[in-house]
Amino acid sequence: MEPIGILKKYQNHFKELKIEENQIISLQEGNTPLIEAKHLDGVLKDVSVYFKVEGMNPTGSFKDRGMTAAVTMAVKEGSKAIICASTGNTSASAAAYAARAGLKCIVLIPEGKIAMGKLAQAIIYGAKVIQIKGNFDDALNMVRECAEPLKLTIVNSINPYRLQGQKTGAFEIVDVLGKAPDYQFMPVGNAGNISAYYMGYEEYFNEKKIEALPKMMGVQAAGAAPIVENRIIEEPETVATAIRIGNPASWKKAVHAANVTGGSIFKVTDEEILKAQKLLASSEGIFAEPASAASLAGLINYSKEHDLKGKKVVCILTGNGLKDPDIVLNQNLSLQKIPVDIKALEKAIAE
């Protein structure tokens, strides 16, 4: 079967956008794998865990699902340039899809607060990258202020088409499992993705393709947990740069998604995130960036106080680990060195 992007694959769910097939701006995003865990019995006994590996999207993160819709509509509506604030993944995706569409792309990033892998993507795709001496929330406020007078289309998650695209992740999970999972754990930064997945599950529920909604479990980093603490975090800090956001744009939508489904939004520490990242890679062979690992860290924490025996659980892994390799390389990495000698090699292998 010829690979197709999500707007074509799920075109019946985008009829209100009135997009002609030849108008779609796509890099054949979506269709990411749902991988069942095989070696987590030590920490999650008798729980069926699946990982939705969104790092397999064209630019390495879930953002591509929303960006195909946002950029397609920007072109349809006559826009010549797009703009976004970003901690990394949005900038990479926006720049790639803008290049595909022939649009100009402007990216505002917090100075010193973006993973180099993501910055490299935005630069190579041809975006105009501007650093500001502030955080993500400051950058988004500036984007909001300048977009209209400069006739720029905002492609952050406040763009309604972004969530429309991202909801297809829920469709794919149901299409593979044949039903909705009992629980879905996912990182929460700007909170658009949990809102989008809820939209997707709700649409399938209304169409009677599933009998119940999964409990939507949102996981924030302890140093950037405004929803959990019910206050804006002025200076959010966490190793999980993708969710280092102190005032989420989709705050209310995320809370609604959790409340309606019987789920919750809670926090985990950076230490727990990095431990989960290592466990995921060494046990299952999946390298995800720290923000993604927050979903597994959240599941492990939650399972300590709640009986999940026999439950089907999906963890959303939002970005590829190669987006932020410095986090791994900076963790006291020490590589063994030996001379060019077979005996030394045999000894090193035996140790």
matplotlib code that plots the C-alpha trace (Angstrom):
import matplotlib.pyplot as plt

x = [0.0, 1.3, 2.2, -0.1, -0.3, -3.0, -5.2, -5.7, -5.9, -8.6, -10.1, -13.7, -12.6, -11.5, -14.5, -15.2, -11.8, -12.9, -9.4, -8.8, -6.4, -4.0, -3.9, -2.5, 1.0, 2.4, 5.6, 3.6, 3.4, 1.5, 1.3, 3.7, 4.3, 2.4, 5.0, 4.0, 6.4, 8.1, 10.5, 8.8, 7.4, 9.8, 8.2, 4.8, 3.6, 0.5, -0.1, -0.3, 1.8, 2.1, 4.3, 3.1, 6.4, 5.8, 9.5, 9.0, 7.3, 9.2, 10.9, 11.1, 8.1, 4.3, 4.2, 4.1, 0.5, -0.6, 1.7, 0.4, -3.0, -1.9, 0.4, -2.1, -4.7, -2.3, -1.5, -5.2, -6.0, -3.3, -0.6, 2.9, 4.7, 4.2, 5.5, 5.9, 7.4, 9.1, 11.2, 12.3, 10.0, 7.5, 10.3, 11.7, 8.3, 7.1, 10.4, 10.1, 6.5, 7.1, 9.9, 7.6, 5.0, 7.3, 6.5, 8.7, 9.1, 10.0, 10.8, 11.2, 13.1, 14.1, 17.9, 19.9, 16.7, 16.5, 18.1, 20.8, 19.3, 16.0, 17.8, 19.8, 16.7, 15.1, 18.2, 18.8, 15.1, 15.7, 13.7, 14.6, 15.5, 15.4, 16.4, 14.8, 16.1, 13.1, 11.3, 8.8, 5.8, 7.5, 8.2, 4.5, 3.3, 5.5, 4.3, 0.7, 1.4, 3.2, 1.3, -1.7, 0.1, 2.8, 0.3, 1.9, 0.1, 0.7, 1.3, 1.6, -1.1, -3.3, -3.8, -7.1, -5.9, -3.0, -5.2, -7.3, -4.2, -2.9, -6.2, -5.3, -2.9, -5.9, -7.5, -4.3, -4.2, -7.8, -7.3, -4.4, -5.9, -9.4, -10.6, -9.5, -6.9, -8.0, -5.4, -3.3, -0.2, 1.4, 3.7, 2.1, 3.8, 1.7, -1.1, -2.3, -1.5, -3.6, -6.5, -6.1, -6.0, -9.2, -10.8, -9.9, -11.2, -14.4, -15.0, -14.5, -16.8, -19.5, -19.2, -19.5, -16.1, -15.2, -17.4, -15.5, -12.9, -9.5, -8.5, -6.4, -3.3, -1.2, 2.4, 4.3, 7.8, 8.1, 9.9, 7.4, 4.0, 1.7, -1.5, -0.6, 0.2, -2.6, -0.4, 1.7, 5.4, 7.4, 10.7, 10.0, 13.0, 13.4, 15.7, 12.7, 13.0, 10.0, 7.7, 9.5, 6.5, 5.0, 1.7, 0.2, -2.0, -4.4, -4.5, -8.4, -8.8, -6.3, -8.0, -11.3, -9.9, -8.5, -11.7, -14.2, -12.4, -11.7, -8.0, -5.7, -2.7, 0.3, 4.0, 7.3, 10.8, 13.7, 15.4, 12.3, 12.2, 15.8, 15.5, 12.4, 14.3, 17.1, 14.7, 12.8, 15.9, 17.7, 14.7, 12.6, 15.1, 13.3, 15.2, 12.9, 13.7, 13.3, 9.8, 8.6, 9.9, 7.7, 4.8, 6.5, 7.7, 4.2, 2.8, 5.4, 4.6, 0.8, 1.1, 2.6, -0.6, -3.2, -4.0, -3.5, -3.5, -5.0, -5.3, -4.3, -2.2, -0.7, 2.2, 2.7, 6.4, 6.3, 9.8, 12.9, 15.8, 18.2, 16.5, 18.3, 21.4, 23.3, 21.1, 22.4, 26.0, 26.3, 25.3, 28.8, 29.6, 32.8, 33.9, 36.4, 39.6, 42.0, 45.1, 45.0, 45.5, 43.2, 44.0, 43.0, 39.8, 39.0, 39.6, 37.4, 34.5, 34.8, 34.7]
y = [0.0, 3.4, 5.5, 8.4, 11.3, 11.6, 14.2, 11.8, 8.6, 10.1, 12.5, 11.7, 13.4, 16.6, 17.3, 20.6, 21.9, 21.4, 20.5, 19.2, 16.3, 18.4, 21.1, 18.8, 19.7, 16.4, 14.5, 11.3, 11.8, 9.4, 5.6, 5.5, 2.1, 1.0, -1.3, -3.7, -3.8, -7.2, -6.7, -4.5, -7.2, -6.2, -2.8, -3.3, -6.8, -8.1, -4.8, -4.7, -1.7, -0.3, 2.6, 4.9, 5.9, 9.3, 9.9, 7.9, 10.9, 12.7, 15.3, 13.0, 14.1, 14.2, 17.8, 16.7, 15.5, 19.0, 20.8, 19.1, 20.4, 23.9, 24.5, 23.0, 25.5, 28.4, 27.8, 27.4, 30.7, 32.5, 32.9, 33.5, 33.0, 31.1, 31.8, 29.9, 30.0, 26.8, 24.8, 22.7, 20.2, 22.7, 24.7, 21.7, 20.6, 24.1, 24.7, 21.4, 21.8, 25.4, 24.3, 21.7, 24.3, 27.1, 29.4, 31.5, 30.3, 32.4, 30.7, 32.3, 30.2, 30.8, 31.6, 28.6, 26.5, 24.4, 21.0, 21.3, 18.5, 20.4, 23.7, 22.1, 20.9, 24.4, 25.9, 23.3, 23.5, 27.2, 28.9, 32.3, 31.5, 34.3, 33.8, 35.9, 36.6, 35.0, 31.7, 29.9, 31.7, 35.1, 33.9, 32.8, 36.2, 37.9, 35.6, 36.4, 40.2, 40.4, 37.8, 39.9, 43.2, 41.3, 39.0, 35.8, 32.5, 31.2, 27.4, 26.8, 24.7, 27.7, 27.2, 25.1, 23.0, 21.7, 19.8, 18.5, 16.9, 15.6, 13.8, 11.2, 9.6, 8.4, 7.0, 5.0, 3.5, 2.3, 1.0, -1.2, -2.4, -2.7, -0.7, 2.2, 1.4, 1.5, 4.2, 6.6, 8.3, 11.2, 14.2, 17.6, 20.8, 23.3, 20.7, 20.6, 17.0, 15.5, 17.8, 16.5, 12.8, 13.4, 14.9, 11.9, 9.3, 11.4, 11.3, 7.6, 7.2, 9.3, 7.2, 4.0, 2.8, 2.4, 1.7, 3.8, 6.6, 5.8, 7.5, 10.4, 10.7, 13.8, 13.9, 17.1, 17.6, 18.6, 21.8, 22.8, 21.7, 24.6, 22.6, 20.3, 23.2, 25.3, 28.4, 29.9, 28.9, 32.0, 30.2, 26.5, 24.2, 20.5, 18.3, 17.5, 20.6, 19.8, 20.3, 23.2, 25.4, 27.4, 28.6, 26.0, 27.4, 24.5, 24.4, 24.3, 21.8, 19.4, 19.6, 18.9, 15.9, 14.4, 15.2, 13.9, 10.6, 9.9, 10.5, 13.0, 15.3, 14.8, 15.3, 13.3, 14.4, 14.8, 11.9, 9.7, 10.9, 10.0, 6.6, 5.8, 7.0, 4.6, 1.7, 2.3, 2.1, -0.7, -2.9, -2.3, -0.8, 2.5, 5.7, 8.6, 12.1, 12.9, 14.5, 11.3, 9.2, 11.3, 9.1, 5.9, 7.5, 8.6, 5.1, 3.5, 6.0, 5.6, 1.8, 1.9, 3.1, 1.8, -1.7, -1.9, -5.6, -6.8, -3.3, -2.2, 1.0, 3.2, 5.5, 8.3, 8.8, 12.2, 12.6, 10.7, 10.4, 11.8, 15.1, 15.7, 13.3, 15.7, 14.6, 11.1, 12.0, 14.4, 11.7, 10.9, 9.0, 7.0, 4.8, 2.1, 2.3, -0.6, -1.0, -2.8, -6.1, -9.2, -10.3, -6.8, -7.1, -10.5, -9.3, -6.2, -8.4, -10.8, -8.0]
z = [0.0, -0.9, 2.2, 2.7, 5.2, 7.9, 6.1, 3.3, 5.4, 7.7, 5.2, 6.5, 9.7, 8.0, 5.8, 7.5, 6.4, 2.7, 1.6, -1.9, -2.2, -4.3, -1.6, 1.1, 2.4, 3.6, 4.4, 4.8, 8.6, 10.9, 10.7, 13.6, 15.3, 18.4, 20.1, 22.9, 25.9, 26.4, 29.3, 31.9, 34.2, 36.9, 37.3, 35.7, 36.4, 34.6, 32.7, 28.9, 28.0, 24.5, 23.3, 20.5, 19.0, 17.6, 17.1, 13.8, 12.2, 9.5, 11.7, 14.7, 16.8, 17.1, 16.0, 12.3, 12.7, 13.6, 11.3, 8.1, 8.9, 10.1, 7.1, 4.6, 5.8, 5.9, 2.2, 1.4, 3.2, 1.2, 3.9, 2.7, 6.1, 9.3, 12.8, 16.1, 19.5, 20.4, 22.8, 19.9, 18.2, 16.9, 15.3, 13.5, 12.3, 11.3, 9.4, 7.5, 6.4, 5.5, 3.3, 1.7, 1.1, -0.1, 2.8, 4.9, 8.5, 11.6, 14.8, 18.3, 20.8, 24.5, 24.6, 25.7, 26.3, 23.2, 22.5, 19.8, 17.7, 17.3, 16.7, 13.9, 12.2, 12.2, 10.8, 8.0, 6.9, 6.3, 9.1, 10.4, 14.0, 16.6, 20.2, 22.9, 26.4, 28.0, 28.3, 26.0, 27.4, 26.7, 23.1, 22.6, 23.9, 21.3, 18.6, 19.4, 19.4, 16.1, 14.0, 12.9, 12.0, 10.1, 8.4, 9.8, 10.5, 14.0, 14.0, 17.7, 19.2, 19.6, 15.9, 15.8, 12.9, 14.9, 17.3, 14.4, 13.0, 16.3, 17.1, 14.5, 16.9, 18.8, 15.6, 14.9, 18.4, 18.2, 14.6, 15.9, 19.2, 18.0, 21.0, 23.2, 25.9, 29.5, 30.3, 28.2, 29.7, 28.0, 28.7, 29.1, 28.2, 26.3, 26.8, 23.2, 22.6, 25.5, 24.3, 20.8, 21.7, 23.8, 20.7, 18.6, 21.1, 21.6, 17.8, 17.6, 20.7, 19.0, 15.9, 18.1, 17.0, 20.7, 23.7, 26.3, 26.5, 28.0, 31.2, 30.0, 32.3, 31.8, 33.2, 33.9, 35.0, 38.7, 37.8, 35.1, 36.5, 36.4, 35.9, 38.8, 41.1, 39.6, 39.1, 36.4, 36.7, 35.9, 35.5, 34.6, 34.8, 33.8, 31.7, 29.6, 27.4, 25.3, 28.3, 29.9, 29.8, 32.7, 31.3, 28.9, 26.0, 26.2, 30.0, 30.4, 27.5, 29.1, 32.5, 30.8, 29.0, 32.3, 34.3, 31.8, 31.3, 35.0, 34.5, 36.1, 35.6, 37.9, 38.1, 38.1, 39.0, 36.5, 38.2, 37.5, 33.9, 33.2, 34.9, 32.8, 29.6, 30.3, 31.2, 28.0, 25.9, 27.6, 28.1, 25.0, 22.5, 22.1, 22.4, 23.3, 24.4, 28.1, 27.7, 26.2, 29.0, 31.4, 30.2, 31.3, 34.6, 35.3, 34.6, 36.9, 39.7, 39.3, 39.3, 42.8, 44.3, 41.8, 40.7, 36.9, 36.7, 33.5, 32.1, 28.6, 28.8, 26.1, 26.7, 24.1, 23.2, 21.6, 20.3, 19.2, 21.6, 19.0, 19.4, 22.6, 22.9, 25.2, 28.1, 27.8, 26.9, 29.9, 32.5, 33.6, 30.4, 30.7, 27.8, 28.4, 26.4, 25.6, 23.5, 20.1, 21.7, 21.5, 25.1, 26.3, 24.3, 25.8, 29.3, 28.7, 27.4, 30.3, 33.0]

ax = plt.figure().add_subplot(projection="3d")
ax.plot(x, y, z, "-o")
ax.set_aspect("equal")
plt.show()
